[in-house]
Amino acid sequence: MSSNNVASFNEARRVAIFGGTHGNEMSGVTLVNLWMMNSREEIQRKGVETQPFITNPKAVEKCSRYVDTDLNRAFTTENLSAPNGKDLPYEVQRAQEINRLFGPKGSSEAYDVIFDLHNTTSNMGCTLILESSKDHFNLQMMNYIKKAIAPDSCPVLLNEDPGLKYATARSVAKHSVGLEVGPQPQGVLRSNIFEAMRIILKHALDFIELFNEGVEFPPCTVDVFKVSERMDYPRDANGNIIAMVHPNLQDCDWEPLTPGDPMFQTFDGKTIPYEGAGAVYPTFINEAAYYEKQQAFVTTRRETLAANAIRKV
Protein backbone atom coordinates (compact mmCIF):
# COMPACT_ATOMS: atom_id res chain seq x y z
CA MET A 1 0.00 0.00 0.00
CA SER A 2 2.98 2.31 0.08
CA SER A 3 5.26 3.90 -2.47
CA ASN A 4 7.96 6.50 -2.00
CA ASN A 5 7.44 6.13 1.77
CA VAL A 6 3.82 7.29 1.52
CA ALA A 7 1.17 4.85 2.73
CA SER A 8 -2.30 5.19 1.27
CA PHE A 9 -5.41 4.10 3.16
CA ASN A 10 -9.11 4.16 2.48
CA GLU A 11 -11.13 6.69 4.44
CA ALA A 12 -11.95 5.52 7.96
CA ARG A 13 -15.73 5.68 7.73
CA ARG A 14 -16.75 3.06 10.32
CA VAL A 15 -15.38 3.42 13.82
CA ALA A 16 -16.38 1.58 16.99
CA ILE A 17 -15.66 2.45 20.60
CA PHE A 18 -15.72 -0.58 22.90
CA GLY A 19 -16.38 -0.22 26.60
CA GLY A 20 -16.87 -3.01 29.10
CA THR A 21 -14.60 -5.58 27.48
CA HIS A 22 -13.78 -6.02 31.15
CA GLY A 23 -16.97 -5.32 33.07
CA ASN A 24 -15.36 -3.73 36.14
CA GLU A 25 -13.31 -1.10 34.27
CA MET A 26 -15.66 1.77 34.79
CA SER A 27 -14.37 4.66 32.67
CA GLY A 28 -15.01 2.89 29.38
CA VAL A 29 -18.30 1.41 30.61
CA THR A 30 -19.57 4.83 31.74
CA LEU A 31 -18.40 6.75 28.67
CA VAL A 32 -19.90 4.26 26.23
CA ASN A 33 -23.20 4.17 28.13
CA LEU A 34 -23.21 7.98 28.17
CA TRP A 35 -22.61 8.15 24.42
CA MET A 36 -25.21 5.48 23.71
CA MET A 37 -27.88 7.24 25.74
CA ASN A 38 -27.73 10.96 25.10
CA SER A 39 -24.35 12.39 24.10
CA ARG A 40 -23.57 10.70 20.81
CA GLU A 41 -22.88 14.03 19.11
CA GLU A 42 -19.67 14.24 21.15
CA ILE A 43 -18.17 11.32 19.22
CA GLN A 44 -19.62 12.05 15.79
CA ARG A 45 -17.35 13.47 13.13
CA LYS A 46 -18.14 14.55 9.58
CA GLY A 47 -18.54 11.53 7.33
CA VAL A 48 -17.76 9.04 10.11
CA GLU A 49 -20.16 6.53 11.63
CA THR A 50 -19.00 6.15 15.24
CA GLN A 51 -20.60 3.24 17.09
CA PRO A 52 -20.31 3.09 20.91
CA PHE A 53 -20.72 -0.49 22.09
CA ILE A 54 -20.75 -2.42 25.38
CA THR A 55 -18.74 -5.53 24.61
CA ASN A 56 -19.47 -7.69 27.67
CA PRO A 57 -22.87 -6.69 29.06
CA LYS A 58 -23.20 -9.61 31.48
CA ALA A 59 -19.84 -8.80 33.07
CA VAL A 60 -20.83 -5.11 33.24
CA GLU A 61 -24.06 -6.07 35.00
CA LYS A 62 -22.08 -8.10 37.55
CA CYS A 63 -19.27 -5.48 37.72
CA SER A 64 -16.78 -8.30 37.18
CA ARG A 65 -13.88 -8.66 34.76
CA TYR A 66 -15.66 -11.50 32.95
CA VAL A 67 -18.30 -14.19 33.44
CA ASP A 68 -16.65 -17.40 32.15
CA THR A 69 -13.38 -16.38 30.53
CA ASP A 70 -11.48 -13.23 29.59
CA LEU A 71 -13.23 -11.70 26.55
CA ASN A 72 -10.04 -9.86 25.58
CA ARG A 73 -8.29 -13.20 25.06
CA ALA A 74 -11.23 -14.89 23.31
CA PHE A 75 -10.85 -13.70 19.71
CA THR A 76 -8.74 -16.62 18.50
CA THR A 77 -9.33 -18.29 15.15
CA GLU A 78 -10.35 -21.44 17.03
CA ASN A 79 -12.98 -19.63 19.11
CA LEU A 80 -14.37 -17.57 16.24
CA SER A 81 -14.80 -20.66 14.06
CA ALA A 82 -16.20 -22.93 16.80
CA PRO A 83 -19.74 -24.29 16.19
CA ASN A 84 -22.09 -21.92 17.96
CA GLY A 85 -23.86 -23.47 20.91
CA LYS A 86 -24.96 -22.89 24.47
CA ASP A 87 -22.17 -25.10 25.78
CA LEU A 88 -19.60 -22.50 24.70
CA PRO A 89 -18.35 -20.09 27.39
CA TYR A 90 -20.37 -16.87 27.40
CA GLU A 91 -17.41 -14.76 26.27
CA VAL A 92 -16.71 -17.07 23.33
CA GLN A 93 -20.33 -16.72 22.22
CA ARG A 94 -19.98 -12.98 22.65
CA ALA A 95 -16.73 -12.93 20.64
CA GLN A 96 -18.49 -14.65 17.76
CA GLU A 97 -21.32 -12.10 17.90
CA ILE A 98 -18.89 -9.16 17.98
CA ASN A 99 -16.98 -10.65 15.05
CA ARG A 100 -20.24 -10.81 13.08
CA LEU A 101 -21.16 -7.22 13.96
CA PHE A 102 -17.77 -5.54 13.49
CA GLY A 103 -15.81 -7.99 11.33
CA PRO A 104 -15.34 -10.52 10.04
CA LYS A 105 -11.82 -10.27 11.37
CA GLY A 106 -9.23 -9.97 8.64
CA SER A 107 -11.82 -9.14 5.96
CA SER A 108 -12.42 -6.03 3.86
CA GLU A 109 -15.86 -5.73 5.51
CA ALA A 110 -14.38 -5.25 9.00
CA TYR A 111 -14.69 -1.91 10.78
CA ASP A 112 -11.91 0.54 9.96
CA VAL A 113 -10.98 1.41 13.56
CA ILE A 114 -11.90 -0.01 16.95
CA PHE A 115 -10.95 1.82 20.15
CA ASP A 116 -11.03 -0.51 23.15
CA LEU A 117 -11.26 1.37 26.46
CA HIS A 118 -9.62 -0.12 29.55
CA ASN A 119 -8.71 0.89 33.07
CA THR A 120 -5.75 -0.39 35.01
CA THR A 121 -5.00 -0.38 38.72
CA SER A 122 -1.37 0.37 37.76
CA ASN A 123 0.08 3.87 37.69
CA MET A 124 0.31 3.95 33.89
CA GLY A 125 -1.39 7.25 33.14
CA CYS A 126 -2.85 7.43 29.62
CA THR A 127 -1.31 4.59 27.62
CA LEU A 128 -2.02 3.77 23.98
CA ILE A 129 -1.55 0.13 22.97
CA LEU A 130 -0.18 -0.55 19.49
CA GLU A 131 -0.38 -4.10 18.17
CA SER A 132 1.68 -3.71 14.99
CA SER A 133 4.81 -1.66 14.38
CA LYS A 134 3.89 -1.73 10.66
CA ASP A 135 0.51 0.01 11.07
CA HIS A 136 1.45 3.46 9.79
CA PHE A 137 -2.13 4.73 10.19
CA ASN A 138 -2.09 3.95 13.92
CA LEU A 139 1.45 5.28 14.33
CA GLN A 140 0.39 8.59 12.80
CA MET A 141 -2.74 8.70 14.96
CA MET A 142 -0.74 8.08 18.12
CA ASN A 143 1.80 10.73 17.16
CA TYR A 144 -1.10 13.17 16.65
CA ILE A 145 -2.58 12.32 20.07
CA LYS A 146 0.78 12.61 21.84
CA LYS A 147 1.34 16.07 20.35
CA ALA A 148 -2.24 17.17 21.08
CA ILE A 149 -2.02 16.44 24.81
CA ALA A 150 1.58 17.60 25.32
CA PRO A 151 3.12 18.42 27.74
CA ASP A 152 1.05 15.67 29.39
CA SER A 153 2.48 12.20 28.83
CA CYS A 154 0.94 9.48 26.69
CA PRO A 155 3.23 6.43 26.42
CA VAL A 156 2.74 3.95 23.57
CA LEU A 157 3.01 0.29 24.52
CA LEU A 158 3.98 -1.89 21.57
CA ASN A 159 2.64 -5.41 22.08
CA GLU A 160 3.40 -7.58 19.08
CA ASP A 161 3.13 -10.83 21.03
CA PRO A 162 1.06 -13.03 18.68
CA GLY A 163 -0.38 -14.89 21.66
CA LEU A 164 -2.15 -11.71 22.74
CA LYS A 165 -2.37 -9.68 19.56
CA TYR A 166 -4.73 -11.92 17.66
CA ALA A 167 -7.03 -12.59 20.61
CA THR A 168 -8.09 -9.07 21.62
CA ALA A 169 -11.59 -7.74 21.00
CA ARG A 170 -10.22 -4.79 19.04
CA SER A 171 -8.26 -7.09 16.70
CA VAL A 172 -11.48 -7.51 14.69
CA ALA A 173 -10.86 -4.09 13.08
CA LYS A 174 -8.45 -3.11 10.33
CA HIS A 175 -6.80 -0.73 12.81
CA SER A 176 -7.03 -1.66 16.49
CA VAL A 177 -6.24 0.81 19.26
CA GLY A 178 -6.13 -0.10 22.94
CA LEU A 179 -6.36 2.60 25.58
CA GLU A 180 -5.35 1.93 29.21
CA VAL A 181 -5.90 4.70 31.73
CA GLY A 182 -4.99 4.47 35.41
CA PRO A 183 -4.54 4.16 38.24
CA GLN A 184 -8.16 3.36 39.00
CA PRO A 185 -9.50 0.59 41.26
CA GLN A 186 -11.79 -2.00 39.74
CA GLY A 187 -15.46 -1.09 40.02
CA VAL A 188 -14.63 2.56 40.77
CA LEU A 189 -14.90 5.81 38.81
CA ARG A 190 -12.30 8.55 39.25
CA SER A 191 -13.11 11.84 37.57
CA ASN A 192 -9.54 12.60 36.48
CA ILE A 193 -9.15 9.16 34.85
CA PHE A 194 -12.58 9.43 33.21
CA GLU A 195 -11.78 12.86 31.74
CA ALA A 196 -8.32 11.78 30.57
CA MET A 197 -9.86 8.90 28.62
CA ARG A 198 -12.48 11.20 27.14
CA ILE A 199 -9.83 13.67 25.93
CA ILE A 200 -7.75 10.95 24.26
CA LEU A 201 -10.83 9.77 22.35
CA LYS A 202 -11.61 13.33 21.24
CA HIS A 203 -8.17 13.76 19.69
CA ALA A 204 -8.26 10.31 18.09
CA LEU A 205 -11.57 11.07 16.40
CA ASP A 206 -10.29 14.50 15.33
CA PHE A 207 -7.35 12.78 13.63
CA ILE A 208 -9.69 10.45 11.73
CA GLU A 209 -11.80 13.39 10.56
CA LEU A 210 -8.72 15.29 9.34
CA PHE A 211 -7.44 12.22 7.50
CA ASN A 212 -10.80 11.66 5.82
CA GLU A 213 -10.88 15.31 4.73
CA GLY A 214 -7.64 14.80 2.82
CA VAL A 215 -4.99 16.02 5.23
CA GLU A 216 -1.70 14.27 4.43
CA PHE A 217 0.39 13.54 7.50
CA PRO A 218 4.16 13.78 6.91
CA PRO A 219 6.68 11.13 8.03
CA CYS A 220 7.27 11.07 11.77
CA THR A 221 8.88 9.02 14.50
CA VAL A 222 7.09 7.56 17.52
CA ASP A 223 8.82 6.50 20.72
CA VAL A 224 7.38 3.24 22.01
CA PHE A 225 7.88 0.82 24.87
CA LYS A 226 8.09 -2.68 23.37
CA VAL A 227 6.98 -5.54 25.61
CA SER A 228 9.96 -7.68 26.48
CA GLU A 229 9.17 -10.09 29.34
CA ARG A 230 6.34 -10.93 31.70
CA MET A 231 7.55 -11.17 35.29
CA ASP A 232 5.76 -13.34 37.85
CA TYR A 233 5.81 -12.96 41.61
CA PRO A 234 8.28 -15.17 43.50
CA ARG A 235 6.50 -18.38 44.52
CA ASP A 236 7.13 -21.41 46.69
CA ALA A 237 7.10 -25.02 45.51
CA ASN A 238 3.29 -25.08 45.83
CA GLY A 239 2.83 -22.00 43.67
CA ASN A 240 2.00 -19.64 46.52
CA ILE A 241 3.19 -16.03 46.24
CA ILE A 242 6.00 -15.38 48.73
CA ALA A 243 6.87 -11.75 47.93
CA MET A 244 5.24 -8.45 46.96
CA VAL A 245 6.22 -5.70 44.55
CA HIS A 246 8.91 -3.72 46.35
CA PRO A 247 7.82 -0.26 47.58
CA ASN A 248 10.61 1.31 45.51
CA LEU A 249 9.06 -0.19 42.36
CA GLN A 250 5.36 0.26 43.23
CA ASP A 251 3.70 3.02 41.15
CA CYS A 252 6.89 3.55 39.11
CA ASP A 253 5.49 2.49 35.73
CA TRP A 254 7.65 3.66 32.81
CA GLU A 255 10.61 4.48 35.07
CA PRO A 256 13.90 2.63 34.44
CA LEU A 257 14.62 -0.53 36.44
CA THR A 258 18.33 -1.30 36.40
CA PRO A 259 20.25 -4.39 37.55
CA GLY A 260 20.49 -4.38 41.35
CA ASP A 261 17.40 -2.21 41.86
CA PRO A 262 14.82 -3.53 44.39
CA MET A 263 12.11 -5.52 42.62
CA PHE A 264 10.27 -7.65 45.20
CA GLN A 265 10.05 -7.70 48.98
CA THR A 266 9.45 -10.97 50.84
CA PHE A 267 6.92 -11.11 53.66
CA ASP A 268 9.78 -11.08 56.19
CA GLY A 269 11.25 -7.92 54.65
CA LYS A 270 14.03 -9.24 52.43
CA THR A 271 14.68 -7.46 49.13
CA ILE A 272 14.86 -9.37 45.85
CA PRO A 273 16.72 -7.24 43.27
CA TYR A 274 16.32 -7.12 39.52
CA GLU A 275 19.04 -9.21 37.88
CA GLY A 276 18.35 -8.71 34.18
CA ALA A 277 20.81 -7.47 31.59
CA GLY A 278 20.54 -3.69 31.34
CA ALA A 279 17.79 -1.23 32.09
CA VAL A 280 14.15 -2.02 31.37
CA TYR A 281 10.96 -0.01 31.79
CA PRO A 282 8.31 -1.87 33.81
CA THR A 283 4.61 -1.29 33.38
CA PHE A 284 1.33 -2.89 34.49
CA ILE A 285 3.08 -2.96 37.88
CA ASN A 286 1.01 -4.87 40.43
CA GLU A 287 -2.06 -4.85 38.18
CA ALA A 288 -4.91 -6.42 40.17
CA ALA A 289 -6.35 -8.37 37.23
CA TYR A 290 -3.02 -10.03 36.45
CA TYR A 291 -2.62 -11.98 39.69
CA GLU A 292 -4.65 -14.76 38.07
CA LYS A 293 -2.37 -14.57 35.04
CA GLN A 294 0.71 -14.95 37.27
CA GLN A 295 2.10 -11.61 36.21
CA ALA A 296 3.54 -8.99 38.57
CA PHE A 297 4.53 -6.60 35.77
CA VAL A 298 5.87 -6.56 32.24
CA THR A 299 9.28 -5.27 31.27
CA THR A 300 9.65 -3.14 28.16
CA ARG A 301 12.49 -1.67 26.16
CA ARG A 302 12.41 1.72 24.48
CA GLU A 303 12.40 1.89 20.70
CA THR A 304 11.76 4.58 18.11
CA LEU A 305 9.55 3.63 15.17
CA ALA A 306 9.51 5.45 11.85
CA ALA A 307 6.07 6.11 10.39
CA ASN A 308 5.57 6.73 6.70
CA ALA A 309 3.61 9.71 5.49
CA ILE A 310 -0.05 8.74 5.08
CA ARG A 311 -2.85 9.97 2.84
CA LYS A 312 -6.23 8.72 1.82
CA VAL A 313 -6.68 6.76 -1.39
C-alpha positions as CSV (number, residue, x, y, z in Angstrom):
1,M,0.0,0.0,0.0
2,S,3.0,2.3,0.1
3,S,5.3,3.9,-2.5
4,N,8.0,6.5,-2.0
5,N,7.4,6.1,1.8
6,V,3.8,7.3,1.5
7,A,1.2,4.9,2.7
8,S,-2.3,5.2,1.3
9,F,-5.4,4.1,3.2
10,N,-9.1,4.2,2.5
11,E,-11.1,6.7,4.4
12,A,-11.9,5.5,8.0
13,R,-15.7,5.7,7.7
14,R,-16.8,3.1,10.3
15,V,-15.4,3.4,13.8
16,A,-16.4,1.6,17.0
17,I,-15.7,2.5,20.6
18,F,-15.7,-0.6,22.9
19,G,-16.4,-0.2,26.6
20,G,-16.9,-3.0,29.1
21,T,-14.6,-5.6,27.5
22,H,-13.8,-6.0,31.1
23,G,-17.0,-5.3,33.1
24,N,-15.4,-3.7,36.1
25,E,-13.3,-1.1,34.3
26,M,-15.7,1.8,34.8
27,S,-14.4,4.7,32.7
28,G,-15.0,2.9,29.4
29,V,-18.3,1.4,30.6
30,T,-19.6,4.8,31.7
31,L,-18.4,6.7,28.7
32,V,-19.9,4.3,26.2
33,N,-23.2,4.2,28.1
34,L,-23.2,8.0,28.2
35,W,-22.6,8.1,24.4
36,M,-25.2,5.5,23.7
37,M,-27.9,7.2,25.7
38,N,-27.7,11.0,25.1
39,S,-24.4,12.4,24.1
40,R,-23.6,10.7,20.8
41,E,-22.9,14.0,19.1
42,E,-19.7,14.2,21.1
43,I,-18.2,11.3,19.2
44,Q,-19.6,12.1,15.8
45,R,-17.3,13.5,13.1
46,K,-18.1,14.6,9.6
47,G,-18.5,11.5,7.3
48,V,-17.8,9.0,10.1
49,E,-20.2,6.5,11.6
50,T,-19.0,6.1,15.2
51,Q,-20.6,3.2,17.1
52,P,-20.3,3.1,20.9
53,F,-20.7,-0.5,22.1
54,I,-20.8,-2.4,25.4
55,T,-18.7,-5.5,24.6
56,N,-19.5,-7.7,27.7
57,P,-22.9,-6.7,29.1
58,K,-23.2,-9.6,31.5
59,A,-19.8,-8.8,33.1
60,V,-20.8,-5.1,33.2
61,E,-24.1,-6.1,35.0
62,K,-22.1,-8.1,37.6
63,C,-19.3,-5.5,37.7
64,S,-16.8,-8.3,37.2
65,R,-13.9,-8.7,34.8
66,Y,-15.7,-11.5,33.0
67,V,-18.3,-14.2,33.4
68,D,-16.6,-17.4,32.2
69,T,-13.4,-16.4,30.5
70,D,-11.5,-13.2,29.6
71,L,-13.2,-11.7,26.5
72,N,-10.0,-9.9,25.6
73,R,-8.3,-13.2,25.1
74,A,-11.2,-14.9,23.3
75,F,-10.8,-13.7,19.7
76,T,-8.7,-16.6,18.5
77,T,-9.3,-18.3,15.2
78,E,-10.3,-21.4,17.0
79,N,-13.0,-19.6,19.1
80,L,-14.4,-17.6,16.2
81,S,-14.8,-20.7,14.1
82,A,-16.2,-22.9,16.8
83,P,-19.7,-24.3,16.2
84,N,-22.1,-21.9,18.0
85,G,-23.9,-23.5,20.9
86,K,-25.0,-22.9,24.5
87,D,-22.2,-25.1,25.8
88,L,-19.6,-22.5,24.7
89,P,-18.3,-20.1,27.4
90,Y,-20.4,-16.9,27.4
91,E,-17.4,-14.8,26.3
92,V,-16.7,-17.1,23.3
93,Q,-20.3,-16.7,22.2
94,R,-20.0,-13.0,22.6
95,A,-16.7,-12.9,20.6
96,Q,-18.5,-14.6,17.8
97,E,-21.3,-12.1,17.9
98,I,-18.9,-9.2,18.0
99,N,-17.0,-10.6,15.1
100,R,-20.2,-10.8,13.1
101,L,-21.2,-7.2,14.0
102,F,-17.8,-5.5,13.5
103,G,-15.8,-8.0,11.3
104,P,-15.3,-10.5,10.0
105,K,-11.8,-10.3,11.4
106,G,-9.2,-10.0,8.6
107,S,-11.8,-9.1,6.0
108,S,-12.4,-6.0,3.9
109,E,-15.9,-5.7,5.5
110,A,-14.4,-5.2,9.0
111,Y,-14.7,-1.9,10.8
112,D,-11.9,0.5,10.0
113,V,-11.0,1.4,13.6
114,I,-11.9,0.0,17.0
115,F,-10.9,1.8,20.1
116,D,-11.0,-0.5,23.1
117,L,-11.3,1.4,26.5
118,H,-9.6,-0.1,29.5
119,N,-8.7,0.9,33.1
120,T,-5.7,-0.4,35.0
121,T,-5.0,-0.4,38.7
122,S,-1.4,0.4,37.8
123,N,0.1,3.9,37.7
124,M,0.3,3.9,33.9
125,G,-1.4,7.3,33.1
126,C,-2.8,7.4,29.6
127,T,-1.3,4.6,27.6
128,L,-2.0,3.8,24.0
129,I,-1.6,0.1,23.0
130,L,-0.2,-0.5,19.5
131,E,-0.4,-4.1,18.2
132,S,1.7,-3.7,15.0
133,S,4.8,-1.7,14.4
134,K,3.9,-1.7,10.7
135,D,0.5,0.0,11.1
136,H,1.4,3.5,9.8
137,F,-2.1,4.7,10.2
138,N,-2.1,4.0,13.9
139,L,1.5,5.3,14.3
140,Q,0.4,8.6,12.8
141,M,-2.7,8.7,15.0
142,M,-0.7,8.1,18.1
143,N,1.8,10.7,17.2
144,Y,-1.1,13.2,16.7
145,I,-2.6,12.3,20.1
146,K,0.8,12.6,21.8
147,K,1.3,16.1,20.3
148,A,-2.2,17.2,21.1
149,I,-2.0,16.4,24.8
150,A,1.6,17.6,25.3
151,P,3.1,18.4,27.7
152,D,1.0,15.7,29.4
153,S,2.5,12.2,28.8
154,C,0.9,9.5,26.7
155,P,3.2,6.4,26.4
156,V,2.7,3.9,23.6
157,L,3.0,0.3,24.5
158,L,4.0,-1.9,21.6
159,N,2.6,-5.4,22.1
160,E,3.4,-7.6,19.1
161,D,3.1,-10.8,21.0
162,P,1.1,-13.0,18.7
163,G,-0.4,-14.9,21.7
164,L,-2.1,-11.7,22.7
165,K,-2.4,-9.7,19.6
166,Y,-4.7,-11.9,17.7
167,A,-7.0,-12.6,20.6
168,T,-8.1,-9.1,21.6
169,A,-11.6,-7.7,21.0
170,R,-10.2,-4.8,19.0
171,S,-8.3,-7.1,16.7
172,V,-11.5,-7.5,14.7
173,A,-10.9,-4.1,13.1
174,K,-8.4,-3.1,10.3
175,H,-6.8,-0.7,12.8
176,S,-7.0,-1.7,16.5
177,V,-6.2,0.8,19.3
178,G,-6.1,-0.1,22.9
179,L,-6.4,2.6,25.6
180,E,-5.4,1.9,29.2
181,V,-5.9,4.7,31.7
182,G,-5.0,4.5,35.4
183,P,-4.5,4.2,38.2
184,Q,-8.2,3.4,39.0
185,P,-9.5,0.6,41.3
186,Q,-11.8,-2.0,39.7
187,G,-15.5,-1.1,40.0
188,V,-14.6,2.6,40.8
189,L,-14.9,5.8,38.8
190,R,-12.3,8.5,39.2
191,S,-13.1,11.8,37.6
192,N,-9.5,12.6,36.5
193,I,-9.1,9.2,34.9
194,F,-12.6,9.4,33.2
195,E,-11.8,12.9,31.7
196,A,-8.3,11.8,30.6
197,M,-9.9,8.9,28.6
198,R,-12.5,11.2,27.1
199,I,-9.8,13.7,25.9
200,I,-7.8,10.9,24.3
201,L,-10.8,9.8,22.4
202,K,-11.6,13.3,21.2
203,H,-8.2,13.8,19.7
204,A,-8.3,10.3,18.1
205,L,-11.6,11.1,16.4
206,D,-10.3,14.5,15.3
207,F,-7.3,12.8,13.6
208,I,-9.7,10.5,11.7
209,E,-11.8,13.4,10.6
210,L,-8.7,15.3,9.3
211,F,-7.4,12.2,7.5
212,N,-10.8,11.7,5.8
213,E,-10.9,15.3,4.7
214,G,-7.6,14.8,2.8
215,V,-5.0,16.0,5.2
216,E,-1.7,14.3,4.4
217,F,0.4,13.5,7.5
218,P,4.2,13.8,6.9
219,P,6.7,11.1,8.0
220,C,7.3,11.1,11.8
221,T,8.9,9.0,14.5
222,V,7.1,7.6,17.5
223,D,8.8,6.5,20.7
224,V,7.4,3.2,22.0
225,F,7.9,0.8,24.9
226,K,8.1,-2.7,23.4
227,V,7.0,-5.5,25.6
228,S,10.0,-7.7,26.5
229,E,9.2,-10.1,29.3
230,R,6.3,-10.9,31.7
231,M,7.5,-11.2,35.3
232,D,5.8,-13.3,37.8
233,Y,5.8,-13.0,41.6
234,P,8.3,-15.2,43.5
235,R,6.5,-18.4,44.5
236,D,7.1,-21.4,46.7
237,A,7.1,-25.0,45.5
238,N,3.3,-25.1,45.8
239,G,2.8,-22.0,43.7
240,N,2.0,-19.6,46.5
241,I,3.2,-16.0,46.2
242,I,6.0,-15.4,48.7
243,A,6.9,-11.7,47.9
244,M,5.2,-8.5,47.0
245,V,6.2,-5.7,44.6
246,H,8.9,-3.7,46.4
247,P,7.8,-0.3,47.6
248,N,10.6,1.3,45.5
249,L,9.1,-0.2,42.4
250,Q,5.4,0.3,43.2
251,D,3.7,3.0,41.1
252,C,6.9,3.5,39.1
253,D,5.5,2.5,35.7
254,W,7.6,3.7,32.8
255,E,10.6,4.5,35.1
256,P,13.9,2.6,34.4
257,L,14.6,-0.5,36.4
258,T,18.3,-1.3,36.4
259,P,20.2,-4.4,37.6
260,G,20.5,-4.4,41.3
261,D,17.4,-2.2,41.9
262,P,14.8,-3.5,44.4
263,M,12.1,-5.5,42.6
264,F,10.3,-7.6,45.2
265,Q,10.0,-7.7,49.0
266,T,9.4,-11.0,50.8
267,F,6.9,-11.1,53.7
268,D,9.8,-11.1,56.2
269,G,11.2,-7.9,54.7
270,K,14.0,-9.2,52.4
271,T,14.7,-7.5,49.1
272,I,14.9,-9.4,45.9
273,P,16.7,-7.2,43.3
274,Y,16.3,-7.1,39.5
275,E,19.0,-9.2,37.9
276,G,18.3,-8.7,34.2
277,A,20.8,-7.5,31.6
278,G,20.5,-3.7,31.3
279,A,17.8,-1.2,32.1
280,V,14.1,-2.0,31.4
281,Y,11.0,0.0,31.8
282,P,8.3,-1.9,33.8
283,T,4.6,-1.3,33.4
284,F,1.3,-2.9,34.5
285,I,3.1,-3.0,37.9
286,N,1.0,-4.9,40.4
287,E,-2.1,-4.9,38.2
288,A,-4.9,-6.4,40.2
289,A,-6.3,-8.4,37.2
290,Y,-3.0,-10.0,36.4
291,Y,-2.6,-12.0,39.7
292,E,-4.7,-14.8,38.1
293,K,-2.4,-14.6,35.0
294,Q,0.7,-15.0,37.3
295,Q,2.1,-11.6,36.2
296,A,3.5,-9.0,38.6
297,F,4.5,-6.6,35.8
298,V,5.9,-6.6,32.2
299,T,9.3,-5.3,31.3
300,T,9.6,-3.1,28.2
301,R,12.5,-1.7,26.2
302,R,12.4,1.7,24.5
303,E,12.4,1.9,20.7
304,T,11.8,4.6,18.1
305,L,9.5,3.6,15.2
306,A,9.5,5.5,11.8
307,A,6.1,6.1,10.4
308,N,5.6,6.7,6.7
309,A,3.6,9.7,5.5
310,I,-0.1,8.7,5.1
311,R,-2.9,10.0,2.8
312,K,-6.2,8.7,1.8
313,V,-6.7,6.8,-1.4
